[in-house]
Amino acid sequence: MHRSLRKDIVLAALAGFLVAIFFLGVANNIKISVPYPWTILILFPILSAFGIIIVSVAARAAPALLQAAKFLLIGALNTFIDLGILNVLIAVSGISSGLAYSAFKGISFLAAVINSYVWNKYWTFSRQEAGKTSWQEFLQFFVVSGLGFAINVGTASFAVNVIG
């Protein structure tokens, strides 16, 4: 097995495990019963690693498939980090609306964005855009994330604080 594929399998399993942890936290906080939570902790990493193996084979014909699979897996992780941290902040404080909710949503979004930057820079797109400096990459990512922040926090705050 190629060293790069081994690394991808291990990182996919790690990402799957982190998704499982945050998924279980969110499910618990919103009162969704998961009959055998330990199965989630085992299945998500295995399915993530197995998915990367399958996509790696298919990527021989279409190399962008592997990058797309990594991007989707990290996107799922980012979603559950955002939701998980938001749910923890709400559960700990007991506050689920108002200005505090908007602040909580901002914190959870920023945590997910930082996670996204690290995983995507060093794993998903590690071989891409070699000509860009780290400063250029970070600035580009910051601008796009700033727009995402405004849309994400603004929409969630509107839905919770105005619509109810």
N, C-alpha and C positions, 0 to 999 in steps of 0.2 A: 504494500500500500504506500502510495506517495506521501511524503512528509506533509505537504500542504493539505491533502485530504484528511489526514489524521488530525491536524490542527483544526480544520473546519468541523470535523465530527465532534471533537471535544468542545469547541466553542458553541456549536449548535446545541449540544446536550446541556451545557451550562446555561445558555439563554433559555432553553426549554424548562430547566429547573427553576430559574428565576421567574419565568412566566407562571409556572405552577404555584410558587409561593405567593406571588401577588394575586393570582386568580383566587386562591383559597382565602386570602385575606379579604378580598372584595366580596366573595360569596358569603363569608361569615358575617361581614358588616351589614350586608343588605338582606340577611336572614334567608339565604338560599342554602338548603341542606345538601351537603355532599356526603353520600352514604359512607364511602371509604376514602377519606382524603389522602391517605398514604398512596393509593393507586395513582392519583393525579401526580404526586411527586415522583413516581416511577415512570408513568406513561408519557408525560410531556417531554422529558429529556430523551427518552427512547425514540418517540415519534419524531422529534426535532432532528436527532442524529440520523435516523433512518431516512428522513426526508432529504437531508443534505446528501446522503449517499446516492439516493435515486436521482436527484437533480444533477449531481456531479457526473453521472453516467450520461444523462440527457444533454448536459452542457458541452459534451465533446462535439456535438453537432451545432449547438447554439450556445456559445459561451456566456451570453448575457443572462441565461436562465439561472445560473448559480448565483450571480450577483442579485438577481431579482428575488430569489428564494431567501437569501440572507437578509435583504432589505425588508421583506415581509415578516420574517421572524423577529427582527429587531423592532419593526413597527408594532407587532403584537406586544412585545416586551414593554415598549414605551407606553402603550395604551394602558396596560395593567399597572405600570409604575405610577402613571398619572392618577388613575382611578384609586389605586391602593393607598397612595399617600393622602389624597383628598379624603378618602373614607376614614383613615386613621386620624387625621386632623379634626374631622367632624366628630368622630366617636370620642376622642380625648377631650375636646372642648365642649361638646354638646351644642355647638353653634352650627346651624345648617342654612343660614340665609344672612342677608345684609352685607355690609362691608367686609366683615370677617370671612364670609364665604368667598368673596372675590379675592381676598388675600390668600386664602387657602388654595383656591384654584390656581392662582399665580404661582405659588410655591410648588404645587404638584406638577404644573406644566413645566416649570424651570428644571425640576429634577428629571423629568422625562426628556427634556431637550438636551441636558448635559449627558444623560445616558446615551441618547441618540448620537450625539456628536462623537463620543468616544468609540462606541461600537462601530458606527458607520465609517469613521476615519481609519480605524485600525483593523477592521475586519472586512466589512462589506465592500468598501472602495479602496482598500489598501494599495492596490496596484494601479489605481487610476489617478489621473491628473497630477502626474509626477512633476510637471513644470511649475505648478503653483507653490508659493511659499506657504508656510503654516499661517502667517499673518493674513495673507490673501484669502485662504480657505476659511479661517475663523471669521473674518469680516463678512464674507459672503454668507456663511452659515448664520451669523448673528443677525444680518439684515432680514433674511428669510424667516428666521425664528422669531424675530421681533414682530413681523407681520402675522405670523402664526399665533403668537402670544395675544396680540390684540383681538384677533378673530376668536380664538379659543376661549379666553377669559371673558371677553365681551359677550359672546353668545351664551356661555354658561351662566354668567351673572344675570343677563337679561332673562333667560329662561327661569332661573330660580327666584330672582328678586322682583321681577315684573309680572311674568306669567304665573309664577307660583308652581 
